[in-house]
Amino acid sequence: MGIRTLVVFARAPVRGQVKTRLARSVGDDAALALHLAFVSDVCGLGRGVADRRVLAVAGALDGFPPAPDLTIVAQEGAELGARMANAIARYVGDGPVCIVGSDSPSLPREYLVEAFERLKEADVVLGPSTDGGYWLIGARRPAPELFGGIEWGTPSVLTATLERLKDARAALLPFFYDVDEAADLALLRAHLALLPATVAPATRQALAHLGIS
């Protein structure tokens, strides 16, 4: 199967420039703290699942604390689609690559395991999101055709991507949710209350510190 690479996409942690929709209800400082916690937890999910963990950052690279066995690189490309296509092309020569966003800190680790398992036979794997996008896309070959001309950040992303997968050997993972707005944060809090305390530890700590746990 080669080297399994998990690439976590995230914005540089700059106050006022991350989790902007969530910041409308919790403020810029809380949004920044939650962003850092989300990234930490999502990166942690890959430990023991992927052979190589990469944090791909849009913006300056010096805002995230170093972590063991985590490589921090810059996203390369003028827009999101190009940056994801480039990330896959950069690593897929060594083995399957999965890109995951940083907005789902409560994501089950088993979903990442399943993503790489599906890529043993499928060319592409997709983790659909309840907001009309996707929380993961993975491939075992370059797949630039999946990224060009997509209206990123809209509810049509998932549909447009699925239409391009008609002729591909593709697999779908379970739906999951991103945390982008106040209602999503309420869902996350309720979800975490039902999960073991070991799930999303950085997010739990941030919520407690902010007084919104």
Secondary structure as a PSIPRED ss2 file (coil, helix, strand):
# PSIPRED VFORMAT (PSIPRED V4.0)

   1 M C   1.000  0.000  0.000
   2 G C   1.000  0.000  0.000
   3 I C   1.000  0.000  0.000
   4 R C   1.000  0.000  0.000
   5 T E   0.000  0.000  1.000
   6 L E   0.000  0.000  1.000
   7 V E   0.000  0.000  1.000
   8 V E   0.000  0.000  1.000
   9 F E   0.000  0.000  1.000
  10 A E   0.000  0.000  1.000
  11 R E   0.000  0.000  1.000
  12 A C   1.000  0.000  0.000
  13 P C   1.000  0.000  0.000
  14 V C   1.000  0.000  0.000
  15 R C   1.000  0.000  0.000
  16 G C   1.000  0.000  0.000
  17 Q C   1.000  0.000  0.000
  18 V C   1.000  0.000  0.000
  19 K C   1.000  0.000  0.000
  20 T H   0.000  1.000  0.000
  21 R H   0.000  1.000  0.000
  22 L H   0.000  1.000  0.000
  23 A H   0.000  1.000  0.000
  24 R H   0.000  1.000  0.000
  25 S H   0.000  1.000  0.000
  26 V H   0.000  1.000  0.000
  27 G C   1.000  0.000  0.000
  28 D H   0.000  1.000  0.000
  29 D H   0.000  1.000  0.000
  30 A H   0.000  1.000  0.000
  31 A H   0.000  1.000  0.000
  32 L H   0.000  1.000  0.000
  33 A H   0.000  1.000  0.000
  34 L H   0.000  1.000  0.000
  35 H H   0.000  1.000  0.000
  36 L H   0.000  1.000  0.000
  37 A H   0.000  1.000  0.000
  38 F H   0.000  1.000  0.000
  39 V H   0.000  1.000  0.000
  40 S H   0.000  1.000  0.000
  41 D H   0.000  1.000  0.000
  42 V H   0.000  1.000  0.000
  43 C H   0.000  1.000  0.000
  44 G H   0.000  1.000  0.000
  45 L H   0.000  1.000  0.000
  46 G C   1.000  0.000  0.000
  47 R E   0.000  0.000  1.000
  48 G C   1.000  0.000  0.000
  49 V C   1.000  0.000  0.000
  50 A E   0.000  0.000  1.000
  51 D C   1.000  0.000  0.000
  52 R E   0.000  0.000  1.000
  53 R E   0.000  0.000  1.000
  54 V E   0.000  0.000  1.000
  55 L E   0.000  0.000  1.000
  56 A E   0.000  0.000  1.000
  57 V E   0.000  0.000  1.000
  58 A E   0.000  0.000  1.000
  59 G C   1.000  0.000  0.000
  60 A C   1.000  0.000  0.000
  61 L C   1.000  0.000  0.000
  62 D C   1.000  0.000  0.000
  63 G C   1.000  0.000  0.000
  64 F C   1.000  0.000  0.000
  65 P C   1.000  0.000  0.000
  66 P C   1.000  0.000  0.000
  67 A C   1.000  0.000  0.000
  68 P C   1.000  0.000  0.000
  69 D C   1.000  0.000  0.000
  70 L E   0.000  0.000  1.000
  71 T E   0.000  0.000  1.000
  72 I E   0.000  0.000  1.000
  73 V E   0.000  0.000  1.000
  74 A E   0.000  0.000  1.000
  75 Q C   1.000  0.000  0.000
  76 E C   1.000  0.000  0.000
  77 G C   1.000  0.000  0.000
  78 A C   1.000  0.000  0.000
  79 E C   1.000  0.000  0.000
  80 L H   0.000  1.000  0.000
  81 G H   0.000  1.000  0.000
  82 A H   0.000  1.000  0.000
  83 R H   0.000  1.000  0.000
  84 M H   0.000  1.000  0.000
  85 A H   0.000  1.000  0.000
  86 N H   0.000  1.000  0.000
  87 A H   0.000  1.000  0.000
  88 I H   0.000  1.000  0.000
  89 A H   0.000  1.000  0.000
  90 R H   0.000  1.000  0.000
  91 Y H   0.000  1.000  0.000
  92 V C   1.000  0.000  0.000
  93 G C   1.000  0.000  0.000
  94 D C   1.000  0.000  0.000
  95 G C   1.000  0.000  0.000
  96 P C   1.000  0.000  0.000
  97 V E   0.000  0.000  1.000
  98 C E   0.000  0.000  1.000
  99 I E   0.000  0.000  1.000
 100 V E   0.000  0.000  1.000
 101 G E   0.000  0.000  1.000
 102 S C   1.000  0.000  0.000
 103 D C   1.000  0.000  0.000
 104 S C   1.000  0.000  0.000
 105 P C   1.000  0.000  0.000
 106 S C   1.000  0.000  0.000
 107 L C   1.000  0.000  0.000
 108 P C   1.000  0.000  0.000
 109 R H   0.000  1.000  0.000
 110 E H   0.000  1.000  0.000
 111 Y H   0.000  1.000  0.000
 112 L H   0.000  1.000  0.000
 113 V H   0.000  1.000  0.000
 114 E H   0.000  1.000  0.000
 115 A H   0.000  1.000  0.000
 116 F H   0.000  1.000  0.000
 117 E H   0.000  1.000  0.000
 118 R H   0.000  1.000  0.000
 119 L C   1.000  0.000  0.000
 120 K C   1.000  0.000  0.000
 121 E C   1.000  0.000  0.000
 122 A C   1.000  0.000  0.000
 123 D C   1.000  0.000  0.000
 124 V E   0.000  0.000  1.000
 125 V E   0.000  0.000  1.000
 126 L E   0.000  0.000  1.000
 127 G E   0.000  0.000  1.000
 128 P E   0.000  0.000  1.000
 129 S E   0.000  0.000  1.000
 130 T C   1.000  0.000  0.000
 131 D C   1.000  0.000  0.000
 132 G C   1.000  0.000  0.000
 133 G C   1.000  0.000  0.000
 134 Y E   0.000  0.000  1.000
 135 W E   0.000  0.000  1.000
 136 L E   0.000  0.000  1.000
 137 I E   0.000  0.000  1.000
 138 G E   0.000  0.000  1.000
 139 A E   0.000  0.000  1.000
 140 R C   1.000  0.000  0.000
 141 R C   1.000  0.000  0.000
 142 P C   1.000  0.000  0.000
 143 A C   1.000  0.000  0.000
 144 P H   0.000  1.000  0.000
 145 E H   0.000  1.000  0.000
 146 L H   0.000  1.000  0.000
 147 F C   1.000  0.000  0.000
 148 G C   1.000  0.000  0.000
 149 G C   1.000  0.000  0.000
 150 I C   1.000  0.000  0.000
 151 E C   1.000  0.000  0.000
 152 W C   1.000  0.000  0.000
 153 G C   1.000  0.000  0.000
 154 T C   1.000  0.000  0.000
 155 P C   1.000  0.000  0.000
 156 S C   1.000  0.000  0.000
 157 V H   0.000  1.000  0.000
 158 L H   0.000  1.000  0.000
 159 T H   0.000  1.000  0.000
 160 A H   0.000  1.000  0.000
 161 T H   0.000  1.000  0.000
 162 L H   0.000  1.000  0.000
 163 E H   0.000  1.000  0.000
 164 R H   0.000  1.000  0.000
 165 L C   1.000  0.000  0.000
 166 K C   1.000  0.000  0.000
 167 D C   1.000  0.000  0.000
 168 A C   1.000  0.000  0.000
 169 R C   1.000  0.000  0.000
 170 A E   0.000  0.000  1.000
 171 A E   0.000  0.000  1.000
 172 L E   0.000  0.000  1.000
 173 L C   1.000  0.000  0.000
 174 P C   1.000  0.000  0.000
 175 F C   1.000  0.000  0.000
 176 F E   0.000  0.000  1.000
 177 Y C   1.000  0.000  0.000
 178 D C   1.000  0.000  0.000
 179 V C   1.000  0.000  0.000
 180 D C   1.000  0.000  0.000
 181 E C   1.000  0.000  0.000
 182 A H   0.000  1.000  0.000
 183 A H   0.000  1.000  0.000
 184 D H   0.000  1.000  0.000
 185 L H   0.000  1.000  0.000
 186 A H   0.000  1.000  0.000
 187 L H   0.000  1.000  0.000
 188 L H   0.000  1.000  0.000
 189 R H   0.000  1.000  0.000
 190 A H   0.000  1.000  0.000
 191 H H   0.000  1.000  0.000
 192 L H   0.000  1.000  0.000
 193 A H   0.000  1.000  0.000
 194 L H   0.000  1.000  0.000
 195 L C   1.000  0.000  0.000
 196 P C   1.000  0.000  0.000
 197 A C   1.000  0.000  0.000
 198 T C   1.000  0.000  0.000
 199 V C   1.000  0.000  0.000
 200 A C   1.000  0.000  0.000
 201 P H   0.000  1.000  0.000
 202 A H   0.000  1.000  0.000
 203 T H   0.000  1.000  0.000
 204 R H   0.000  1.000  0.000
 205 Q H   0.000  1.000  0.000
 206 A H   0.000  1.000  0.000
 207 L H   0.000  1.000  0.000
 208 A H   0.000  1.000  0.000
 209 H H   0.000  1.000  0.000
 210 L H   0.000  1.000  0.000
 211 G C   1.000  0.000  0.000
 212 I C   1.000  0.000  0.000
 213 S C   1.000  0.000  0.000
